Amino acid sequence: MPDTTELDRIDLLILRTLQEDGRMTNLKLAEEVALSPTAVLARVQRLTREGYILGYEARLNPLKLRAGMLVFVEVLLDKTTPHIFEHFKAAVQVHQQIMECHMVAGGFDYLLKIRCADMEAYRHFAGTVLWLLPGVRETRTYAVMEEVKHSTHLPLSGM
């Protein structure tokens, strides 16, 4: 994948603008970056083809969709072999409640971001899924009391 140093000022402005509003029409985006719609479309297609733009999605309200409880879970595996890692990674893919899974360095192996309706739903998920994932030896759960900041925007201003 090309390095971000290959992006010019207009590319960065397009990316910044689309991070704010991914549903913006090409015409409006062209106005925002002061280029013709044809030139902007070509740039967006190139940025997508080169992997800078991965896709578009709607942000949904978890409270309205019975997923208001957010927890982070540290997972420590009983063994750290490539075989166990592969089985664990495959197993987390099939559970929608697991929104993110990150292999980390430190005192545990994976950090999971999980959404459920409430504590009762989480306890059920933990007992029927989480603790039965391949290789899990120990977990530590951190229930989020308040979501202070949530963003999917990448920092582009320093480029």
C-alpha positions in Angstrom: 0.0 0.0 0.0 1.3 3.5 -0.8 2.7 5.6 2.0 0.6 8.6 3.1 3.4 10.9 2.0 2.1 10.4 -1.5 -1.2 12.2 -0.6 -1.4 15.8 -1.6 -3.4 18.6 0.2 -6.5 17.9 -1.8 -6.4 14.1 -1.1 -6.1 14.9 2.6 -9.0 17.4 2.4 -11.2 14.8 0.6 -10.4 12.2 3.3 -11.0 14.6 6.1 -14.3 15.7 4.6 -15.5 12.2 4.0 -14.7 11.2 7.6 -17.1 13.9 8.7 -19.8 12.9 6.2 -19.4 9.7 4.2 -22.8 10.3 2.6 -21.8 13.6 1.0 -22.6 13.7 -2.7 -19.8 13.9 -5.1 -21.1 17.3 -6.2 -21.0 18.7 -2.6 -17.6 17.1 -2.0 -16.3 18.8 -5.2 -17.6 22.2 -3.8 -15.9 21.5 -0.5 -12.5 20.8 -2.0 -12.8 23.3 -4.9 -12.4 20.8 -7.7 -14.7 19.6 -10.5 -17.0 16.7 -9.8 -15.1 14.6 -12.4 -11.7 15.3 -10.8 -13.1 14.6 -7.3 -14.7 11.3 -8.4 -11.4 10.2 -9.9 -9.5 11.0 -6.7 -12.1 9.2 -4.5 -11.9 6.1 -6.8 -8.1 6.2 -6.6 -8.1 6.6 -2.8 -10.5 3.7 -2.6 -8.5 1.5 -5.0 -5.2 2.3 -3.1 -6.8 1.3 0.2 -7.0 4.7 1.9 -10.8 4.5 1.9 -12.0 1.1 3.1 -15.7 1.6 2.8 -18.7 3.5 4.2 -21.1 2.6 7.0 -23.9 4.1 9.0 -23.3 4.8 12.8 -26.2 3.2 14.6 -27.5 4.0 18.1 -26.7 1.1 20.4 -29.3 2.2 23.0 -32.1 1.9 20.5 -30.9 -1.5 19.2 -30.6 -3.3 22.6 -26.8 -3.1 22.7 -26.4 -0.3 25.3 -23.9 -2.2 27.5 -20.3 -1.8 26.4 -17.6 -3.9 28.0 -13.9 -4.4 27.3 -12.5 -7.8 28.1 -8.9 -8.8 28.6 -8.3 -12.4 27.4 -5.4 -14.5 28.6 -4.9 -17.7 26.6 -3.6 -20.9 28.2 -1.0 -21.3 25.5 0.4 -18.9 22.9 1.0 -21.0 19.9 0.2 -20.1 16.3 -2.4 -23.0 16.3 -4.2 -21.5 19.4 -4.1 -18.0 18.0 -5.6 -19.1 14.7 -8.4 -21.0 16.4 -9.2 -18.1 18.7 -9.2 -15.5 15.9 -11.5 -17.7 13.8 -13.9 -18.2 16.8 -14.3 -14.5 17.6 -15.3 -13.7 14.0 -18.7 -15.5 14.2 -20.0 -13.6 17.3 -21.7 -10.2 16.5 -21.5 -9.1 20.1 -17.7 -9.0 19.7 -17.3 -5.8 17.9 -13.5 -5.6 18.0 -10.7 -8.0 18.8 -7.1 -6.9 19.2 -4.0 -9.0 19.9 -1.9 -6.9 22.3 1.5 -7.0 23.9 1.6 -7.0 27.7 0.0 -9.0 30.5 -2.7 -10.6 28.4 -3.2 -11.7 24.8 -6.3 -10.1 23.4 -8.5 -7.1 24.1 -12.2 -7.5 23.1 -14.8 -4.8 22.7 -18.2 -6.3 23.3 -21.8 -4.9 23.1 -24.8 -6.5 24.8 -28.2 -5.3 25.9 -27.4 -5.3 29.6 -25.4 -7.0 32.4 -27.7 -10.1 32.3 -27.1 -10.5 28.6 -23.4 -10.1 29.1 -23.3 -12.7 31.8 -25.1 -15.1 29.5 -22.7 -14.3 26.6 -19.7 -14.7 28.9 -20.9 -18.1 30.2 -22.0 -19.5 26.9 -19.5 -18.0 24.5 -16.6 -16.0 25.9 -15.3 -18.5 28.4 -15.6 -21.3 25.9 -13.6 -19.7 23.2 -10.6 -21.8 22.2 -7.6 -21.5 24.5 -9.2 -19.1 27.0 -7.6 -19.4 30.4 -8.6 -16.2 32.1 -10.7 -13.1 31.4 -11.1 -9.7 33.0 -14.1 -7.6 32.2 -14.4 -3.9 32.4 -17.9 -2.5 32.1 -18.1 1.0 30.7 -19.9 3.4 32.9 -19.8 6.3 30.6 -18.6 6.6 27.0 -16.6 9.9 27.2 -15.3 10.0 23.6 -16.0 7.8 20.6 -14.6 8.4 17.2 -13.6 6.4 14.2 -11.9 9.5 12.7 -8.2 9.1 12.0 -5.9 12.1 12.6 -5.1 13.7 9.3 -4.2 17.3 10.4 -0.5 16.6 11.1 0.1 15.2 7.6 
